[in-house]
Amino acid sequence: MLIKVFSDPCFLPSNMNPDPILIPFWGDRFNKSLYPSGTSFTYDAHNTYREIGSSLFEMTSLEEADIALMPMNWRTVRGGSWRSKPDKNAIDLASQFAKKVHQAGKPLIVFFAGDCSDEQIPIDNALVFRMSVYRSKTRSTLPVPPAFIGDQIQQQFQGELPLRHKQTQPVVGYCGFARSASLKQVARTALYHTTMLAKQRRLGVSPNKGQILRSRAIHRLRQSPYVQTNFIVRDHSFFDLKNNPTLARQNAAEYFQNILDSDYVLCCRGSANYSIRLFEVLSSGRIPVFINTDCVLPWDASIDWKKYCVWVEENELHLIGEKVMEFHQRLSPGDFVELQHQCRKLWREWLSSEGFYTHFHQYVRQYLTQPQRAVPFDS
């Protein structure tokens, strides 16, 4: 059953790409990757979805549509950082589109990725699918979208997964930005809370939290007698290297190699309450060590995430080494190899662009056929 969808490029600002769900129908206007140009991470995350999108969704008129899709992801409207200023022209266009859809009596779907995606949006009566969600603060049961990434295993190894064999002592990897608490971060946190109170009338969670948690986890793992560590800790974020393509390429290569050279990889939230690294690790066939910071993970009603991850609650961080070893000891050598295949399979079938939209298609179909059991609207 094709889901009939309506959207309208007339409501898409000229400086923005369409939301990824619309790429098979509208294409990309710009090559706007989150990653610095020239790195392997700019590899197209939507290659396969471009090919299958028209088998899942059919573009129709508003009158014939089952659902309406906001033309742009709200991340591009809001801006990618808490410091960003929302695009007023985009908000006006989005409001006009929402009004048109509401008058037609159709459900409106908005996707909201990025670091500010736990914020409310100024659109009423929309189903908002957010990447950053706090379990204790939401009543919504909408599935959480993953971060879409290119398939590095396909690109560099023609899809043939490089496997690791079980050793007595597991190797835990991490390559990236982390720093401990400092006076500078305290000042930055105060500025964040002041800004959020002025803009959103709420305090929120400091974007420094992820950096500090990573640093604490790294320290605990380095001190643990249960694991070997494979860490490259940087004093800068990879996303800060857009103006230094040479260093960006070097960092990207080291990042991916660090994942491949590890049995397990530390995955912890960044500025917002989600981890892009989680999806990069799974796509590479490695086992995440996931720090749960009140998270909601994609498709968690269907996926037993603790089967694929070493699951560490935030208040159990002091036990992280023991948690890794306990998980590792439960696996036979054959189980350890098979779990690498299963992690990659999970990413391909559920968390890649084509995997997510295939299951999202099924979710929408259920929503349309059983409206009385549908999730509540989330404005």
ABEGO torsion letter per residue (X at the ends): XBBBBBBBAAABBAABBBBAAAAAAAEBABBBBABBBGBAAABBAAAAAAAAAAAABBBBBAAABABBBBABBAAAAAEABAABBBBAAAAAAAAAAAAAAAAAGBBBBBBBBEAAAABBBABBGBBBBBABBBAAABABABBBBBBBBBBAAAAAAGGBBBBBBBBABBBBBBBEBBBBBBAAAAAAAAAAAAAAAAAAGBAEBBAAAAAAAAAAAAAAAAABAABBBBBBBBABBAAAAAABAAAAAAAAAAAAAAAAABABBBBBBBABBBBAAAAAAAAAGBBBBBBBBGBBBBGAAABBAAAABBBBBAAAAAAAAAAAAAAAAABBAAAAAAAAAAAAAAAAAAABAAAAAAAAAAAAAAAAABAAABBBBBX
